Amino acid sequence: MRMSCPFTSAFRTSSSSSLPVQGEGDAKEEQLKKYYIDETNTEETTLFGQKVDNTQSLKAGRRGPTLMEDFAFREKMMHFDHERIPERVVHARGVGAHGYFETYQDWSDLTAAQFLRTPNKKTPVFVRFSTVLGSRGSPDTVRDVRGFATRFYTEEGNFDLVGNVIAPFFVHDAIKFPDIIHAGKPHPDREVPQAGTAHDTAYDFFAEFPETIHTVLWALSGRGIPTNFRQCEGFGVHTYRLVTEANKSVFVKFIWKPKQGLCNLVWDEAQKIAGKDIDYHRKDLYTAIERGDYPEWEFGVQIVQEKDEMAFEFDLLDPTKLIPESIVPFTPLGKMTLNRNVTNYFAETEQVTFCVGHIVRGIGFTDDSLLQGRIFSYFDTQINRMKGSVNYMTLPINQPVVPVHNNYRDGAMQMGIPKGEVAYYPNALQGNAPRIAEKTYLDYPEKIDNVTKIKAQVPSVDDHYSQAQLFYNSLEEAEKQQLVDGARFEIGKCRMEIRERMVKILNQVDNGLARRVAAGLGVSPPDRVAENPGKTSKGLSIAAYPKPDNIRTRTVAIMTAPGINAADAKATYDFLKSEGAYPEYVGVTLGNDQDDLDITATYLTTSSVLYDAVYIPGGDSGIEYLLTANNSFFPAEEPLLFVIDAFRHAKPIGVTNEGVKLLEKANLDINAPGIVKGSAVDHHYFEDLKEAIRQQRFWSRLPLDEQV
Ligand code: HDD
């Protein structure tokens, strides 16, 4: 049943009586509910309300052609043929979720933004995570930057913080954005490769344009292959302003810090997941929310006083640089919780139109030219996606939770019916309504004097390497190795001339890094040409990020087969479940026939790359079965590959009694870190297993260059 259209009452009238309570955590949900369509127990009609039987088209005789007069057929085809809208030119693949933001305290001394001024006030949010380069149907786990776009539906209108999971950005001038995107997207002649930068044009551009190297190193590290979206940091990237009622301003960088910890995939694992389950990240977010394990992020700022604008070695307004947390600490302002999945992917996640120009009183822009370019760009892209309609902000997901009044008129798909003869200001006929508002957006009165129009950049932007060094130096050894491996893979897909140019750029960052990468590329090791002074900062290493104190949402595969020790399997399953983890029995066939275990995945339908950890119970004949399996239910040696992958992807592996034989047969070091061995599934064993799963990955298990 279609609900009555609420536009006229809730969106563009002078009455706000039917709006949800503004600024409440569920205000957006209440608003959206008015648009829900429930078709249970309804009879089918055309769009114009005629009841129809849609099982057959109207034909001239049983074997005859469909008649042109079949209005139901014509209308159904028309609608189907137009179901698609253009995908986003970047960030086409994404997943969204609703939630709320809660401010920790009154931040009036920093900002006039109301949603940050009432302690514990809940503001509804909608977040869309995305990859950048891939098209809408591309795999989730490709190596890429990821988008982290948040809309706050505040009592003063929408605030869209359209950020990424990587702190710096590749270029500092928005005019270069189409170039870098074209370089990363598939080649225009053959339209390959899809969803990644491991190809000639991407690295041709990076090598030509060394200001990209800082962000390239982030993308080559674990930051480019996160384990899931719940374990990603988010960055507003640009330096913004906060502005108080008294028009005092500070510079800020916005950051999201996940309570779930940070973690990344191993590249081999990421590639396998891209085949085994291309929806891995979107399913992860959906499942956690559906099971009530709501992901949370602290939202905060790094604050720089106006007087310190020029106090840094880098330019504060240069988005290719970050502010090291060792210099300016993170101040948490509040917490975001994502607690509701979308009801309809297209209506919400696809039709949400983020815009960097959606800003609220108390938050201000800076002269960062990338930011300025973005404020301009997002309008165009939405008009294109919304097929030319300038009324896209009236879509349910886009409406603010406050009334909207203006003299705009018409445009495709105008859903409201504005009354009266006046559509201009000033007017006497309507008493000057909509009248000039009192508490409007605070344009910070920044002084811009004596400037000359010029196509040039400030010299401070030319230091491309200091922060690339800072990032590289701040990684732990295993993370550096993953970065080197990532570079060898990506640049290794490029032709020799580009490999050589990229090694030269890396050599400007760090000679050791360049030599290590060169060794895998058939490029001669370069001589040192630049000093790396060895500076580090906290806040850059994924491995050093604080871990949560629990194992909620961690997925654990419990390997089973006929003859396995079912009692141990069950006890471990129950323990993990009681701790909030997501254990799953993996077996030979689905169902409950094997020892009454509820087997929901098989060695054919799943793979250890899809879990955070693996447990192998004992049981002689069960292990024997897994070792010698030669049947038509799954590929031979799959159980061995299962543990080999878990091992080389640095995952915790629990194993009791005869289960060890599986690891031995696979030639794996049973004394390696993260292998939790035991002879009984007792309290002590479970505590050890839990601790290993909490650690999530044992990076020291991965070989370093020196060991190879
Ligand atoms: Fe952008 C989408 C993030 C630079 C132009 N961008 C888009 C999305 C995110 C970002 C997360 C997806 C929003 C969603 O989920 O719907 N973009 C960034 C960040 C940047 C950045 C963090 C650098 C700091 N972007 C950037 C520049 C331009 C654009 C310099 C152009 C001048 N971005 C767009 C766009 C998109 C977009 C073409 C495509 C789809 C959309 O806007 O909604 O307008």
Residues whose N, C-alpha, C, O or C-beta is under 5 A from the ligand:
A	BS01	HDD	R88 V89 V90 H91 R128 S130 G147 F148 A149 V162 G163 N164 F169 A174 F177 V237 V352 F354 L370 G373 R374 S377 Y378 T381
